Amino acid sequence: MEIYVYGLILAGYLVLIFLSREEQGDPAERMARYIYRKSHGWIRKNKGFRIWDESTVRRELSLLNPLGKTQKQVEQFYVGRIRLILLILLAGDVLAAASYAAAGQNMLLREGDRLIRDEIGGEDRDAELEVYLAPEGTGNPEKQETKGTRQGSYQLQVRSRKYNRAELDKLSDSLFDRLPGMILGENKDLSHVTKNLILPAEAEGFRREKEYPVTVIPPAMTEQERMAEKIRESILRSDEESAADAEFPLPQEVENRRLFWEERPADAGLSILLFAGIVAVLAAAVMRSRLHEKVERRERQMLLDYPQIISKFVLYLGAGLSIRSTFTRLGEAYQKGREEGKEERGAYEEILRVCRELSSGVPETEAYARFGQRCRSRQYARLSTLLTQNLRKGNQELLSVMQQEAQASYEERRNMARKLGEEAETKLLLPMIMMLTITMLIIIIPAYYSFAM
């Protein structure tokens, strides 16, 4: 049954590869794009149904890449997510099928009713068998071909082959021929024993017996239980009779009804497939979580850059530059630093975006308002409000307000640094406790053993 599940999943992948043949990329990416486009189109038709929070992803991607094409970025994010899930599930399905094939090679049942024993001195192996009972009253058992009803499952221990009588006689003769030389020890021969002999160990004891009259009455059993007991007795009898044979013949009939045997392989494929599904879901969740972490890291970085940006505004405005020229200077300086290989900074990316909007003809008030909205923090919203409100009031009044804002921003940055330090201390608390525990164990365990000795 399991092999059909694995085959069905592989067939599904083949169908997906065929359906997505017109998409771009490698086969996994083509399948992912096909699934994304079909599901996206279906979601648009069913607006009340949501399988992913695309609006949040769109907003976060637009924050991380303000100058990029948001729709294309959203598509790439979900295509990558689906591609990862498909690859993990495919790997899990292949591993599950391989596990099933490996388990099938280790099966012991041959010719429908014979179990293969290991060689003499080998391992005892377990086999899980299912038995089917032919319908009652269908004539000669040898001619019964219909499996009928499932009687039950049996967990059998297939013991390794034992010596038969002829092999035991041959082995004992050989052993008795070699035994005189084996027991001599340091003596020359058995007729001149002056030192200890090496004799096989022998257990000595006694036994007492007493008889009690007992009447054993078999318990009342249903028809199925009675048949199961007869099958079990036949298995045990066959095992004892064939202990010296290379094969363990299973009973072929019980009460004139044929038995059909099937071995169930020790297959871990379904567990592997389930594990792959869980890993795929977790991988998709991790991708979403990492995107959110990038946004949080960007917002934290922007808050740390805010006092520096305000200070530069105060510097340029005090030098007589206009607000627009200040944005241009900040954007040009940042762009030059990026060309030299400096780190990307979210706040300066938004300033650069404002410069491009102003160059494309967007009014200053609208560009500054958008700047505050995109930065998503009360500090930048306050800066945006100050800029839009003071466009017609002159730089002198704006400069005094900016100086106050700079002082307040540095105070907020100190508070943030203190908060980040407290968070770092909290994160270090668990490793410190673990180190303390390990140190105590290193000290206590040797001390305990020294006292015990």
Summary of the structure (lengths in Angstrom):
residues: 453
radius of gyration: 40.9
end to end distance: 58.8
largest distance: 129.2
contacts: 1167
relative contact order: 0.09
helix: 64%
strand: 8%
